[in-house]
């Protein structure tokens, strides 16, 4: 049995991440979400064509609507959320992932966003938070990282 992923943002980076998850991430189900259903449909069709199986599915979601994101994640039993949207949406997506009991990963750091994560979830100001769901339970891990290091990661496979 594979993993259930969602990629929010179906542009080039989101589509590439979805392909990698389908090809190398043992994907059982892959949800491509975008504010444009047409864009999500194109991305899902492209991934399915390249992979040779129907693993990717499209859905429309407004990333600013945290409740809608939570509903999408829980309704599809998503285990891992990948954010492919602009960085300023990632704090809201972090809250949504926590509420949905999903791991979350974004494509990179932004100093202000990372600082907001630390202020809200970190225990020490010089750490950046990583959200990891292990066996369905969220845990906050502080990573020993330099002040400007951006560590937004998810552990994809649960520990035994």
C-alpha contacts under 8 A as a table, 3 or more apart, distances in Angstrom:
res1	aa1	res2	aa2	distance
1	X	28	X	6.84
2	X	26	X	5.03
2	X	27	X	5.14
2	X	28	X	4.47
2	X	29	X	7.75
3	X	25	X	7.58
3	X	26	X	6.10
3	X	27	X	4.86
3	X	28	X	5.20
3	X	29	X	6.67
3	X	79	X	6.84
4	X	27	X	6.15
4	X	28	X	5.80
4	X	29	X	4.77
4	X	30	X	5.94
4	X	31	X	7.99
4	X	77	X	6.94
4	X	78	X	4.93
4	X	79	X	5.36
4	X	80	X	6.66
5	X	21	X	7.86
5	X	27	X	6.99
5	X	29	X	6.26
5	X	30	X	4.82
5	X	31	X	6.15
5	X	78	X	5.45
5	X	79	X	5.96
5	X	80	X	4.93
5	X	81	X	5.98
5	X	82	X	7.65
6	X	30	X	5.66
6	X	31	X	4.44
6	X	32	X	5.89
6	X	33	X	7.16
6	X	73	X	7.47
6	X	78	X	6.37
6	X	80	X	6.36
6	X	81	X	4.88
6	X	82	X	6.16
7	X	10	X	7.24
7	X	14	X	6.19
7	X	17	X	7.64
7	X	18	X	6.57
7	X	30	X	7.62
7	X	31	X	6.18
7	X	32	X	5.04
7	X	33	X	6.09
7	X	81	X	5.90
7	X	82	X	4.68
7	X	83	X	5.97
7	X	84	X	6.65
8	X	14	X	7.02
8	X	32	X	6.12
8	X	33	X	4.65
8	X	34	X	5.88
8	X	63	X	7.78
8	X	81	X	7.45
8	X	82	X	6.32
8	X	83	X	5.18
8	X	84	X	5.54
8	X	85	X	6.57
9	X	14	X	5.43
9	X	32	X	7.22
9	X	33	X	5.91
9	X	34	X	4.96
9	X	35	X	7.81
9	X	40	X	7.92
9	X	83	X	6.68
9	X	84	X	4.58
9	X	85	X	5.08
10	X	13	X	7.40
10	X	14	X	4.78
10	X	15	X	5.43
10	X	32	X	6.25
10	X	33	X	6.41
10	X	34	X	5.69
10	X	39	X	6.31
10	X	40	X	5.43
10	X	43	X	5.99
10	X	84	X	7.17
11	X	14	X	5.29
11	X	15	X	5.90
11	X	39	X	7.53
11	X	43	X	7.55
11	X	84	X	7.60
12	X	15	X	5.22
12	X	16	X	6.05
13	X	16	X	5.07
13	X	17	X	6.09
13	X	84	X	6.39
14	X	17	X	5.10
14	X	18	X	6.09
14	X	82	X	7.99
14	X	83	X	7.64
14	X	84	X	5.01
15	X	18	X	4.99
15	X	19	X	6.18
15	X	32	X	7.97
15	X	43	X	5.68
15	X	44	X	7.74
15	X	47	X	7.15
16	X	19	X	5.09
16	X	20	X	6.29
17	X	20	X	5.10
17	X	21	X	6.17
18	X	21	X	5.10
18	X	22	X	6.09
18	X	30	X	7.25
18	X	32	X	7.51
18	X	47	X	7.00
18	X	56	X	7.97
19	X	22	X	5.09
19	X	23	X	5.95
19	X	47	X	5.44
19	X	50	X	7.79
19	X	51	X	7.51
20	X	23	X	5.07
20	X	24	X	5.55
20	X	25	X	6.73
21	X	24	X	5.38
21	X	25	X	4.21
21	X	26	X	6.91
21	X	27	X	6.10
22	X	25	X	5.78
22	X	26	X	6.46
22	X	27	X	4.99
22	X	28	X	7.97
22	X	30	X	7.25
22	X	47	X	7.74
22	X	51	X	7.06
22	X	55	X	7.14
22	X	56	X	7.91
23	X	26	X	7.10
23	X	27	X	7.59
23	X	51	X	6.56
24	X	27	X	7.83
27	X	30	X	6.47
27	X	55	X	7.30
28	X	55	X	6.56
29	X	55	X	5.30
29	X	56	X	6.44
29	X	57	X	7.81
30	X	55	X	5.76
30	X	56	X	4.59
30	X	57	X	6.17
31	X	56	X	5.73
31	X	57	X	4.95
31	X	58	X	5.91
31	X	59	X	7.06
32	X	40	X	5.70
32	X	41	X	7.97
32	X	43	X	7.25
32	X	44	X	6.32
32	X	56	X	6.72
32	X	57	X	5.95
32	X	58	X	4.90
32	X	59	X	6.28
33	X	37	X	7.63
33	X	40	X	5.76
33	X	58	X	5.92
33	X	59	X	4.87
33	X	60	X	5.45
33	X	61	X	6.05
34	X	37	X	6.21
34	X	39	X	6.83
34	X	40	X	5.52
34	X	59	X	6.75
34	X	60	X	5.17
34	X	61	X	5.66
34	X	62	X	7.21
34	X	63	X	7.91
35	X	60	X	5.31
35	X	61	X	5.18
35	X	62	X	5.24
35	X	63	X	7.28
36	X	39	X	5.28
36	X	40	X	6.42
36	X	60	X	6.06
36	X	61	X	7.96
37	X	40	X	5.01
37	X	41	X	6.00
37	X	58	X	6.90
37	X	59	X	6.04
37	X	60	X	4.84
38	X	41	X	5.05
38	X	42	X	6.23
39	X	42	X	5.16
39	X	43	X	6.22
40	X	43	X	5.12
40	X	44	X	6.08
40	X	58	X	5.02
40	X	59	X	6.45
40	X	60	X	7.20
41	X	44	X	5.19
41	X	45	X	6.06
41	X	57	X	7.41
41	X	58	X	5.12
41	X	59	X	7.68
42	X	45	X	5.18
42	X	46	X	6.13
43	X	46	X	5.10
43	X	47	X	6.25
43	X	58	X	7.88
44	X	47	X	5.19
44	X	48	X	6.10
44	X	56	X	4.95
44	X	57	X	5.59
44	X	58	X	5.90
45	X	48	X	5.14
45	X	49	X	6.01
45	X	56	X	7.34
46	X	49	X	5.11
46	X	50	X	6.21
47	X	50	X	5.20
47	X	51	X	6.02
47	X	56	X	6.60
48	X	51	X	5.13
48	X	52	X	5.65
48	X	53	X	5.41
48	X	54	X	5.32
48	X	55	X	6.28
48	X	56	X	6.02
49	X	52	X	5.21
49	X	53	X	7.09
54	X	57	X	7.87
61	X	65	X	7.92
61	X	68	X	6.82
61	X	69	X	6.75
61	X	72	X	7.89
62	X	65	X	5.52
62	X	68	X	7.22
62	X	69	X	7.50
63	X	66	X	6.73
63	X	68	X	7.94
63	X	69	X	6.64
63	X	89	X	7.12
63	X	93	X	7.47
64	X	89	X	7.07
64	X	92	X	7.30
65	X	68	X	5.34
65	X	69	X	6.44
66	X	69	X	5.10
66	X	70	X	6.21
66	X	92	X	6.44
66	X	93	X	6.94
66	X	95	X	7.72
66	X	96	X	5.73
67	X	70	X	5.07
67	X	71	X	6.09
67	X	96	X	7.28
68	X	71	X	5.02
68	X	72	X	6.09
69	X	72	X	5.03
69	X	73	X	6.15
69	X	93	X	7.68
69	X	96	X	6.36
70	X	73	X	5.14
70	X	74	X	6.04
70	X	96	X	5.24
70	X	97	X	6.97
70	X	99	X	6.69
70	X	100	X	5.50
71	X	74	X	5.28
71	X	75	X	5.65
71	X	100	X	7.90
72	X	75	X	5.21
72	X	76	X	6.24
73	X	76	X	5.50
73	X	77	X	5.99
73	X	78	X	5.09
73	X	97	X	7.86
73	X	100	X	6.27
73	X	102	X	7.80
74	X	77	X	4.81
74	X	78	X	6.28
74	X	100	X	5.70
75	X	78	X	7.85
78	X	81	X	7.16
78	X	102	X	6.55
79	X	101	X	7.48
79	X	102	X	4.80
79	X	103	X	6.19
79	X	136	X	7.87
80	X	102	X	5.29
80	X	103	X	4.60
80	X	104	X	5.72
80	X	105	X	7.84
80	X	154	X	7.52
80	X	156	X	6.80
81	X	97	X	7.07
81	X	102	X	6.55
81	X	103	X	5.99
81	X	104	X	4.64
81	X	105	X	6.35
82	X	104	X	5.78
82	X	105	X	4.91
82	X	106	X	5.68
82	X	107	X	7.97
83	X	90	X	7.08
83	X	93	X	7.67
83	X	104	X	7.44
83	X	105	X	6.17
83	X	106	X	4.60
83	X	107	X	6.78
84	X	106	X	6.53
84	X	107	X	6.54
85	X	89	X	6.82
85	X	90	X	7.68
86	X	89	X	6.05
86	X	90	X	7.49
87	X	90	X	5.39
87	X	108	X	7.80
87	X	109	X	7.51
87	X	110	X	6.75
87	X	113	X	7.27
88	X	91	X	6.99
88	X	113	X	6.84
89	X	92	X	5.71
89	X	93	X	6.39
90	X	93	X	4.85
90	X	94	X	5.94
90	X	106	X	7.32
90	X	113	X	7.41
91	X	94	X	4.96
91	X	95	X	6.49
91	X	113	X	6.69
91	X	116	X	7.52
91	X	117	X	7.00
92	X	95	X	5.18
92	X	96	X	6.29
93	X	96	X	4.87
93	X	97	X	6.03
94	X	97	X	5.10
94	X	98	X	6.22
94	X	104	X	6.87
95	X	98	X	5.16
95	X	99	X	6.20
96	X	99	X	5.10
96	X	100	X	6.09
97	X	100	X	5.03
97	X	101	X	5.93
97	X	102	X	4.98
97	X	103	X	6.45
97	X	104	X	6.25
98	X	101	X	5.08
98	X	102	X	6.24
98	X	103	X	7.66
98	X	138	X	6.94
99	X	102	X	7.84
101	X	133	X	6.83
101	X	136	X	6.33
101	X	137	X	6.49
101	X	138	X	6.17
102	X	132	X	7.88
102	X	133	X	6.08
102	X	136	X	7.39
102	X	138	X	7.48
103	X	131	X	6.13
103	X	132	X	5.12
103	X	133	X	5.01
103	X	138	X	7.55
103	X	154	X	5.41
103	X	155	X	7.07
103	X	156	X	7.53
104	X	131	X	6.30
104	X	132	X	7.18
104	X	152	X	7.83
104	X	153	X	6.71
104	X	154	X	5.35
105	X	131	X	7.98
105	X	152	X	5.65
105	X	153	X	4.77
105	X	154	X	5.26
106	X	109	X	7.89
106	X	152	X	6.11
106	X	153	X	7.10
107	X	152	X	7.93
108	X	150	X	6.93
108	X	151	X	7.86
108	X	152	X	6.99
109	X	113	X	7.22
109	X	114	X	6.49
109	X	149	X	7.91
109	X	150	X	4.77
109	X	151	X	7.10
109	X	152	X	7.07
110	X	113	X	5.32
110	X	114	X	5.97
110	X	150	X	7.25
111	X	114	X	5.18
111	X	115	X	6.04
111	X	148	X	6.86
111	X	150	X	7.63
112	X	115	X	5.07
112	X	116	X	6.21
113	X	116	X	5.03
113	X	117	X	6.26
114	X	117	X	5.02
114	X	118	X	6.23
114	X	128	X	6.48
114	X	129	X	7.93
114	X	150	X	6.52
115	X	118	X	5.04
115	X	119	X	6.09
115	X	128	X	7.62
116	X	119	X	5.05
116	X	120	X	6.12
117	X	120	X	5.23
117	X	121	X	5.61
117	X	122	X	6.76
117	X	128	X	7.01
117	X	129	X	6.42
118	X	121	X	5.32
118	X	122	X	4.24
118	X	123	X	7.34
118	X	124	X	7.40
118	X	125	X	6.28
118	X	127	X	6.76
118	X	128	X	5.48
118	X	129	X	6.10
119	X	122	X	6.03
119	X	125	X	7.22
121	X	129	X	6.60
121	X	140	X	7.41
122	X	125	X	6.94
122	X	127	X	6.63
122	X	128	X	6.50
122	X	129	X	5.68
122	X	140	X	7.88
122	X	142	X	6.49
123	X	127	X	7.54
123	X	142	X	7.29
124	X	127	X	5.56
124	X	142	X	7.99
125	X	128	X	7.76
125	X	147	X	7.88
126	X	144	X	7.97
126	X	145	X	7.15
126	X	146	X	6.59
126	X	147	X	4.92
127	X	142	X	5.84
127	X	143	X	5.82
127	X	144	X	5.94
127	X	145	X	5.76
127	X	146	X	7.16
127	X	147	X	6.61
128	X	142	X	6.15
128	X	143	X	6.11
128	X	144	X	7.88
128	X	145	X	6.91
128	X	147	X	7.78
128	X	149	X	7.39
128	X	150	X	6.64
128	X	151	X	6.21
128	X	152	X	7.93
129	X	140	X	6.75
129	X	141	X	6.05
129	X	142	X	5.13
129	X	143	X	6.50
129	X	151	X	6.85
129	X	152	X	6.94
130	X	140	X	6.34
130	X	141	X	5.53
130	X	142	X	6.55
130	X	143	X	7.12
130	X	151	X	6.31
130	X	152	X	5.32
130	X	153	X	5.54
130	X	154	X	6.92
131	X	138	X	7.05
131	X	139	X	6.50
131	X	140	X	5.51
131	X	141	X	6.71
131	X	152	X	7.36
131	X	153	X	6.67
131	X	154	X	6.06
132	X	138	X	5.80
132	X	139	X	5.68
132	X	140	X	6.67
132	X	141	X	7.45
132	X	153	X	7.54
132	X	154	X	5.18
132	X	155	X	5.74
133	X	136	X	5.57
133	X	137	X	5.20
133	X	138	X	4.25
133	X	139	X	6.14
133	X	154	X	7.62
133	X	155	X	7.19
133	X	158	X	7.61
134	X	137	X	5.48
134	X	138	X	6.45
134	X	139	X	7.43
134	X	155	X	7.78
134	X	158	X	5.14
134	X	159	X	6.49
135	X	158	X	5.67
135	X	159	X	7.27
143	X	151	X	7.62
145	X	148	X	7.95
145	X	149	X	5.88
146	X	149	X	5.24
155	X	158	X	7.07
